[in-house]
Amino acid sequence: MDKKQLRAIGHNLKPVIIVGQKGISETLLAETNRSLNDHELIKVKLASADRDTRKAQIEAMCASCNAELVQSIGKVALLYRKNPKPNPRTSNIIRGFAD
């Protein structure tokens, strides 16, 4: 699966994780992991106004969740992690091809 296909599928997604002003917590990372397991491809919205802070937060999330950054535009990032046994009802990848 290449990034162009992932970006096309991710275009219509709504952010499922929102990183607030307090930044990244263990709870937020746990929820991100759960969302990546369920959906494989998720949007994350970052509230920080500072570009460098947002970049550091995205890199930290990708590293701790073993996810790949597909795209980052402004305050929104698109993360991907392949699930070896995806659920066809929740996987954005499988549902993205069905559309």
Rosetta constraint file for C-alpha pairs under 8 A:
AtomPair CA 1 CA 5 HARMONIC 6.71 0.50
AtomPair CA 1 CA 6 HARMONIC 7.18 0.50
AtomPair CA 2 CA 6 HARMONIC 6.48 0.50
AtomPair CA 3 CA 7 HARMONIC 5.96 0.50
AtomPair CA 3 CA 70 HARMONIC 5.98 0.50
AtomPair CA 4 CA 8 HARMONIC 6.26 0.50
AtomPair CA 5 CA 9 HARMONIC 6.32 0.50
AtomPair CA 6 CA 10 HARMONIC 5.98 0.50
AtomPair CA 6 CA 41 HARMONIC 7.67 0.50
AtomPair CA 6 CA 70 HARMONIC 7.12 0.50
AtomPair CA 6 CA 93 HARMONIC 7.77 0.50
AtomPair CA 7 CA 11 HARMONIC 5.96 0.50
AtomPair CA 7 CA 70 HARMONIC 6.94 0.50
AtomPair CA 7 CA 71 HARMONIC 7.08 0.50
AtomPair CA 7 CA 78 HARMONIC 7.78 0.50
AtomPair CA 8 CA 12 HARMONIC 7.96 0.50
AtomPair CA 9 CA 13 HARMONIC 7.55 0.50
AtomPair CA 9 CA 92 HARMONIC 7.46 0.50
AtomPair CA 9 CA 93 HARMONIC 7.09 0.50
AtomPair CA 9 CA 96 HARMONIC 5.39 0.50
AtomPair CA 9 CA 97 HARMONIC 7.90 0.50
AtomPair CA 10 CA 41 HARMONIC 7.02 0.50
AtomPair CA 10 CA 42 HARMONIC 7.26 0.50
AtomPair CA 10 CA 43 HARMONIC 7.30 0.50
AtomPair CA 10 CA 78 HARMONIC 6.96 0.50
AtomPair CA 13 CA 42 HARMONIC 7.39 0.50
AtomPair CA 13 CA 43 HARMONIC 6.73 0.50
AtomPair CA 14 CA 43 HARMONIC 6.39 0.50
AtomPair CA 15 CA 42 HARMONIC 6.86 0.50
AtomPair CA 15 CA 43 HARMONIC 4.37 0.50
AtomPair CA 15 CA 44 HARMONIC 5.11 0.50
AtomPair CA 15 CA 45 HARMONIC 5.95 0.50
AtomPair CA 15 CA 76 HARMONIC 7.83 0.50
AtomPair CA 16 CA 35 HARMONIC 7.67 0.50
AtomPair CA 16 CA 42 HARMONIC 6.60 0.50
AtomPair CA 16 CA 43 HARMONIC 6.01 0.50
AtomPair CA 16 CA 44 HARMONIC 6.23 0.50
AtomPair CA 16 CA 45 HARMONIC 7.99 0.50
AtomPair CA 17 CA 28 HARMONIC 7.84 0.50
AtomPair CA 17 CA 31 HARMONIC 7.78 0.50
AtomPair CA 17 CA 32 HARMONIC 6.71 0.50
AtomPair CA 17 CA 42 HARMONIC 7.98 0.50
AtomPair CA 17 CA 43 HARMONIC 6.83 0.50
AtomPair CA 17 CA 44 HARMONIC 4.81 0.50
AtomPair CA 17 CA 45 HARMONIC 6.30 0.50
AtomPair CA 18 CA 44 HARMONIC 5.78 0.50
AtomPair CA 18 CA 45 HARMONIC 4.73 0.50
AtomPair CA 18 CA 46 HARMONIC 5.91 0.50
AtomPair CA 18 CA 47 HARMONIC 7.39 0.50
AtomPair CA 19 CA 23 HARMONIC 5.84 0.50
AtomPair CA 19 CA 24 HARMONIC 6.58 0.50
AtomPair CA 19 CA 28 HARMONIC 7.72 0.50
AtomPair CA 19 CA 44 HARMONIC 7.41 0.50
AtomPair CA 19 CA 45 HARMONIC 6.15 0.50
AtomPair CA 19 CA 46 HARMONIC 4.76 0.50
AtomPair CA 19 CA 47 HARMONIC 5.96 0.50
AtomPair CA 20 CA 46 HARMONIC 6.53 0.50
AtomPair CA 20 CA 47 HARMONIC 5.19 0.50
AtomPair CA 20 CA 48 HARMONIC 7.23 0.50
AtomPair CA 21 CA 47 HARMONIC 6.00 0.50
AtomPair CA 21 CA 48 HARMONIC 6.07 0.50
AtomPair CA 23 CA 57 HARMONIC 7.47 0.50
AtomPair CA 24 CA 28 HARMONIC 6.15 0.50
AtomPair CA 24 CA 29 HARMONIC 7.05 0.50
AtomPair CA 24 CA 57 HARMONIC 7.05 0.50
AtomPair CA 24 CA 61 HARMONIC 7.90 0.50
AtomPair CA 25 CA 29 HARMONIC 6.30 0.50
AtomPair CA 26 CA 30 HARMONIC 6.12 0.50
AtomPair CA 27 CA 31 HARMONIC 6.21 0.50
AtomPair CA 28 CA 32 HARMONIC 6.11 0.50
AtomPair CA 29 CA 33 HARMONIC 6.13 0.50
AtomPair CA 29 CA 61 HARMONIC 6.95 0.50
AtomPair CA 29 CA 64 HARMONIC 7.56 0.50
AtomPair CA 29 CA 65 HARMONIC 7.11 0.50
AtomPair CA 30 CA 34 HARMONIC 6.26 0.50
AtomPair CA 31 CA 35 HARMONIC 6.11 0.50
AtomPair CA 32 CA 36 HARMONIC 6.10 0.50
AtomPair CA 32 CA 65 HARMONIC 7.35 0.50
AtomPair CA 33 CA 37 HARMONIC 6.17 0.50
AtomPair CA 33 CA 65 HARMONIC 5.89 0.50
AtomPair CA 34 CA 38 HARMONIC 6.25 0.50
AtomPair CA 35 CA 39 HARMONIC 5.74 0.50
AtomPair CA 35 CA 40 HARMONIC 7.26 0.50
AtomPair CA 35 CA 42 HARMONIC 7.18 0.50
AtomPair CA 36 CA 40 HARMONIC 4.49 0.50
AtomPair CA 36 CA 41 HARMONIC 6.36 0.50
AtomPair CA 36 CA 42 HARMONIC 6.64 0.50
AtomPair CA 36 CA 80 HARMONIC 7.05 0.50
AtomPair CA 36 CA 81 HARMONIC 6.13 0.50
AtomPair CA 36 CA 83 HARMONIC 7.92 0.50
AtomPair CA 37 CA 81 HARMONIC 7.65 0.50
AtomPair CA 37 CA 82 HARMONIC 7.99 0.50
AtomPair CA 37 CA 83 HARMONIC 6.05 0.50
AtomPair CA 37 CA 86 HARMONIC 7.66 0.50
AtomPair CA 38 CA 86 HARMONIC 7.13 0.50
AtomPair CA 38 CA 87 HARMONIC 6.95 0.50
AtomPair CA 38 CA 90 HARMONIC 5.78 0.50
AtomPair CA 38 CA 91 HARMONIC 6.02 0.50
AtomPair CA 39 CA 86 HARMONIC 7.92 0.50
AtomPair CA 39 CA 90 HARMONIC 5.50 0.50
AtomPair CA 39 CA 91 HARMONIC 4.15 0.50
AtomPair CA 39 CA 92 HARMONIC 5.17 0.50
AtomPair CA 39 CA 93 HARMONIC 7.44 0.50
AtomPair CA 40 CA 80 HARMONIC 5.56 0.50
AtomPair CA 40 CA 81 HARMONIC 5.15 0.50
AtomPair CA 40 CA 82 HARMONIC 5.62 0.50
AtomPair CA 40 CA 83 HARMONIC 6.22 0.50
AtomPair CA 40 CA 86 HARMONIC 7.83 0.50
AtomPair CA 40 CA 91 HARMONIC 6.00 0.50
AtomPair CA 40 CA 92 HARMONIC 6.48 0.50
AtomPair CA 40 CA 93 HARMONIC 6.82 0.50
AtomPair CA 41 CA 78 HARMONIC 7.05 0.50
AtomPair CA 41 CA 79 HARMONIC 5.73 0.50
AtomPair CA 41 CA 80 HARMONIC 4.50 0.50
AtomPair CA 41 CA 81 HARMONIC 6.66 0.50
AtomPair CA 41 CA 91 HARMONIC 7.65 0.50
AtomPair CA 41 CA 92 HARMONIC 5.97 0.50
AtomPair CA 41 CA 93 HARMONIC 6.75 0.50
AtomPair CA 42 CA 78 HARMONIC 5.77 0.50
AtomPair CA 42 CA 79 HARMONIC 5.41 0.50
AtomPair CA 42 CA 80 HARMONIC 6.61 0.50
AtomPair CA 42 CA 92 HARMONIC 7.98 0.50
AtomPair CA 43 CA 76 HARMONIC 6.71 0.50
AtomPair CA 43 CA 77 HARMONIC 5.66 0.50
AtomPair CA 43 CA 78 HARMONIC 4.56 0.50
AtomPair CA 43 CA 79 HARMONIC 6.31 0.50
AtomPair CA 44 CA 76 HARMONIC 5.63 0.50
AtomPair CA 44 CA 77 HARMONIC 5.14 0.50
AtomPair CA 44 CA 78 HARMONIC 6.30 0.50
AtomPair CA 44 CA 79 HARMONIC 7.45 0.50
AtomPair CA 45 CA 75 HARMONIC 5.69 0.50
AtomPair CA 45 CA 76 HARMONIC 4.54 0.50
AtomPair CA 45 CA 77 HARMONIC 6.47 0.50
AtomPair CA 46 CA 54 HARMONIC 6.48 0.50
AtomPair CA 46 CA 75 HARMONIC 5.12 0.50
AtomPair CA 46 CA 76 HARMONIC 6.24 0.50
AtomPair CA 46 CA 77 HARMONIC 7.95 0.50
AtomPair CA 47 CA 75 HARMONIC 6.77 0.50
AtomPair CA 48 CA 53 HARMONIC 6.80 0.50
AtomPair CA 48 CA 54 HARMONIC 6.12 0.50
AtomPair CA 48 CA 75 HARMONIC 7.68 0.50
AtomPair CA 49 CA 53 HARMONIC 7.98 0.50
AtomPair CA 49 CA 54 HARMONIC 7.74 0.50
AtomPair CA 50 CA 54 HARMONIC 6.36 0.50
AtomPair CA 51 CA 55 HARMONIC 6.20 0.50
AtomPair CA 52 CA 56 HARMONIC 6.17 0.50
AtomPair CA 53 CA 57 HARMONIC 6.12 0.50
AtomPair CA 54 CA 58 HARMONIC 6.16 0.50
AtomPair CA 54 CA 75 HARMONIC 7.31 0.50
AtomPair CA 55 CA 59 HARMONIC 6.20 0.50
AtomPair CA 56 CA 60 HARMONIC 6.09 0.50
AtomPair CA 57 CA 61 HARMONIC 6.14 0.50
AtomPair CA 58 CA 62 HARMONIC 6.12 0.50
AtomPair CA 58 CA 69 HARMONIC 7.87 0.50
AtomPair CA 58 CA 77 HARMONIC 7.41 0.50
AtomPair CA 59 CA 63 HARMONIC 6.08 0.50
AtomPair CA 60 CA 64 HARMONIC 6.09 0.50
AtomPair CA 61 CA 65 HARMONIC 5.86 0.50
AtomPair CA 61 CA 67 HARMONIC 7.66 0.50
AtomPair CA 62 CA 66 HARMONIC 5.51 0.50
AtomPair CA 62 CA 67 HARMONIC 4.59 0.50
AtomPair CA 62 CA 68 HARMONIC 6.01 0.50
AtomPair CA 62 CA 69 HARMONIC 6.77 0.50
AtomPair CA 62 CA 79 HARMONIC 7.54 0.50
AtomPair CA 63 CA 67 HARMONIC 6.70 0.50
AtomPair CA 66 CA 81 HARMONIC 7.12 0.50
AtomPair CA 67 CA 79 HARMONIC 6.25 0.50
AtomPair CA 67 CA 80 HARMONIC 5.53 0.50
AtomPair CA 67 CA 81 HARMONIC 4.83 0.50
AtomPair CA 68 CA 79 HARMONIC 5.64 0.50
AtomPair CA 68 CA 80 HARMONIC 5.13 0.50
AtomPair CA 68 CA 81 HARMONIC 6.23 0.50
AtomPair CA 69 CA 77 HARMONIC 7.26 0.50
AtomPair CA 69 CA 78 HARMONIC 6.12 0.50
AtomPair CA 69 CA 79 HARMONIC 4.80 0.50
AtomPair CA 69 CA 80 HARMONIC 6.47 0.50
AtomPair CA 70 CA 77 HARMONIC 7.62 0.50
AtomPair CA 70 CA 78 HARMONIC 5.40 0.50
AtomPair CA 70 CA 79 HARMONIC 5.66 0.50
AtomPair CA 70 CA 80 HARMONIC 6.59 0.50
AtomPair CA 71 CA 77 HARMONIC 5.74 0.50
AtomPair CA 71 CA 78 HARMONIC 5.17 0.50
AtomPair CA 71 CA 79 HARMONIC 7.42 0.50
AtomPair CA 72 CA 76 HARMONIC 5.84 0.50
AtomPair CA 72 CA 77 HARMONIC 4.25 0.50
AtomPair CA 72 CA 78 HARMONIC 6.29 0.50
AtomPair CA 73 CA 77 HARMONIC 6.38 0.50
AtomPair CA 86 CA 90 HARMONIC 7.82 0.50
AtomPair CA 86 CA 91 HARMONIC 6.08 0.50
AtomPair CA 87 CA 91 HARMONIC 5.72 0.50
AtomPair CA 88 CA 94 HARMONIC 5.98 0.50
AtomPair CA 88 CA 95 HARMONIC 6.98 0.50
AtomPair CA 89 CA 95 HARMONIC 7.38 0.50
AtomPair CA 90 CA 95 HARMONIC 7.64 0.50
AtomPair CA 91 CA 95 HARMONIC 6.17 0.50
AtomPair CA 92 CA 96 HARMONIC 5.51 0.50
AtomPair CA 93 CA 97 HARMONIC 6.54 0.50
AtomPair CA 94 CA 98 HARMONIC 6.55 0.50
AtomPair CA 95 CA 99 HARMONIC 6.55 0.50
